């Protein structure tokens, strides 16, 4: 696990990013579509799993216009 994964994004940030409710984030974690950072309170989501989920949701857009720098900077600011 790298340093970006240890910091992760807060649940509220993930909800804002996907524009969904808390229950959807928990559901995606149970289904294995997102990964929670172990032993963190409050719960954080790994940036790698968020990027993977976004790439699966929007394959044609992600490669052309998505930069994961924003997510990594946001995750690092909360570390």
C-alpha positions in Angstrom: 0.0 0.0 0.0 1.4 3.4 -0.9 1.3 6.7 0.9 -1.7 7.9 -1.1 -3.7 4.9 0.0 -2.9 5.4 3.6 -4.4 8.9 3.7 -7.4 8.2 1.4 -10.4 10.4 0.9 -13.0 10.9 3.6 -16.5 9.4 3.1 -18.0 12.9 2.5 -15.5 13.7 -0.2 -16.2 10.4 -2.0 -20.0 11.1 -1.7 -19.4 14.5 -3.3 -17.2 13.1 -6.0 -19.7 10.5 -7.1 -22.7 12.7 -6.3 -24.3 9.9 -4.3 -25.5 9.1 -0.8 -23.5 7.4 1.9 -25.4 4.1 1.4 -24.1 3.8 -2.1 -20.5 4.2 -1.0 -21.0 1.5 1.7 -22.7 -0.7 -0.9 -19.8 -0.3 -3.3 -17.4 -1.2 -0.5 -19.3 -4.3 0.3 -19.4 -5.3 -3.5 -15.7 -4.7 -3.7 -16.0 -1.8 -6.1 -14.3 0.6 -3.6 -11.8 -0.1 -0.9 -11.8 1.3 2.5 -8.5 2.2 4.2 -8.1 -0.3 7.1 -8.1 1.0 10.7 -9.1 4.6 9.9 -11.7 6.6 11.9 -13.5 8.2 10.3 -13.5 5.8 7.4 -11.5 6.8 4.3 -11.6 5.4 0.8 -8.4 4.6 -1.1 -7.8 7.0 -4.1 -6.8 4.1 -6.3 -10.1 2.4 -5.9 -11.9 5.7 -6.6 -9.9 6.2 -9.8 -10.7 2.7 -10.8 -14.4 3.1 -10.1 -14.4 6.4 -12.1 -12.6 4.7 -15.1 -15.2 2.0 -15.1 -18.1 4.4 -14.9 -16.9 6.8 -17.6 -14.3 4.9 -19.8 -14.3 7.4 -22.7 -14.1 10.5 -20.6 -11.6 9.5 -18.0 -8.7 8.8 -20.4 -9.2 12.2 -22.2 -9.9 14.6 -19.4 -9.5 13.1 -15.9 -6.4 13.8 -13.9 -5.9 12.0 -10.6 -3.6 14.8 -9.3 -6.7 16.5 -7.7 -7.7 13.4 -5.8 -4.1 12.7 -4.6 -3.7 16.3 -3.5 -7.0 16.2 -1.6 -6.0 12.9 0.0 -2.6 14.2 1.0 -4.1 17.3 2.6 -6.1 15.2 5.1 -3.1 12.9 6.0 
